[in-house]
Amino acid sequence: MAMKILDDCISCGACLPECPTESITEGDLIYEINPDTCVECEGYHDEPACTAVCPVDCIVQADE
């Protein structure tokens, strides 16, 4: 599974340095998560690190 960033993203960049697999990049309007490399921080953290730092709670599992 992977995480995704919703359109509510305010492009603050808080999530970018938190990703251990460098799956988060700056898109045209909002940040984006590459679903091919996102591992939801399994093996790195107890939960996805990006969700813990997102000030607007716009990062969810890709199947949502």
Phi, psi and omega per residue, in radians:
M1 nan 2.864 -3.138
A2 -2.447 2.929 3.072
M3 -1.744 2.812 3.041
K4 -2.470 2.712 -3.140
I5 -1.837 2.216 -3.112
L6 -1.419 2.948 -3.124
D7 -1.125 -0.196 3.101
D8 -1.247 -0.139 -3.107
C9 -0.949 2.339 3.121
I10 -1.775 0.189 3.100
S11 0.958 0.719 -3.134
C12 -1.352 -0.433 3.115
G13 1.479 0.073 -3.113
A14 -1.074 -0.566 -3.090
C15 -1.323 -0.503 -3.005
L16 -0.923 -0.930 -3.114
P17 -1.309 -0.167 -3.111
E18 -1.427 -0.346 -3.035
C19 -1.378 2.004 -3.114
P20 -1.263 -0.297 3.139
T21 -1.852 0.135 3.138
E22 0.942 0.676 -3.125
S23 -1.476 -0.203 -3.107
I24 -1.689 2.284 3.112
T25 -2.351 2.818 3.097
E26 -1.433 2.080 3.111
G27 -1.558 -2.963 3.134
D28 -1.116 -0.784 -3.106
L29 -2.015 -0.637 -3.121
I30 -2.349 2.955 3.048
Y31 -1.277 2.697 -3.090
E32 -2.300 2.668 3.101
I33 -2.029 2.251 3.104
N34 -1.354 1.968 -3.100
P35 -1.199 -0.308 3.139
D36 -1.335 -0.392 -3.108
T37 -2.027 -0.224 3.123
C38 -1.238 2.252 3.121
V39 -2.053 0.285 -3.086
E40 0.932 0.518 3.104
C41 1.145 0.273 3.082
E42 -1.067 2.259 -3.107
G43 1.551 -0.108 3.142
Y44 -2.076 -0.830 -3.081
H45 -2.426 2.863 3.119
D46 -1.244 -0.431 3.119
E47 -2.547 2.877 3.113
P48 -1.001 2.095 -3.077
A49 -1.133 -0.537 -3.124
C50 -1.120 -0.639 -3.120
T51 -1.195 -0.544 -3.112
A52 -1.198 -0.485 -3.079
V53 -1.808 -0.145 -3.101
C54 -1.217 2.069 -3.095
P55 -1.283 -0.264 -3.126
V56 -2.044 0.180 3.092
D57 0.872 0.855 -3.099
C58 -1.840 0.246 3.137
I59 -1.938 2.138 -3.067
V60 -2.339 2.964 3.034
Q61 -1.147 2.501 -3.048
A62 -1.062 -0.410 -3.127
D63 -1.449 -0.095 -3.132
E64 -1.427 nan nan
